[in-house]
């Protein structure tokens, strides 16, 4: 790859080639005691992995001012109910 025009280059310098390092580290292994070694189990009554509730709550809090409430309704109740439905649908379609 050529050097940019603004980079000072000595005309008598020879191009450098890649040289691999002398020490090659051992490959990383997932061998911790609590590491998950297989895929998410699938079967009857196991359900599906759901999305991160914390991020959904953060998004909902950002939209709190846009919620239109009727008398006697609470914004917290509306957010919690909407999140319960959204998280259930997301896990049903594998959007964790």
Secondary structure, DSSP 4 states (H G I P E B T S, - for coil): -PPPTTS---TTPPPP-----S--PPPP----TT---SPPP-STTT------HHHHHHHHHHTGGG----TT--HHHHHHHHHHHHHHHHHHTT--
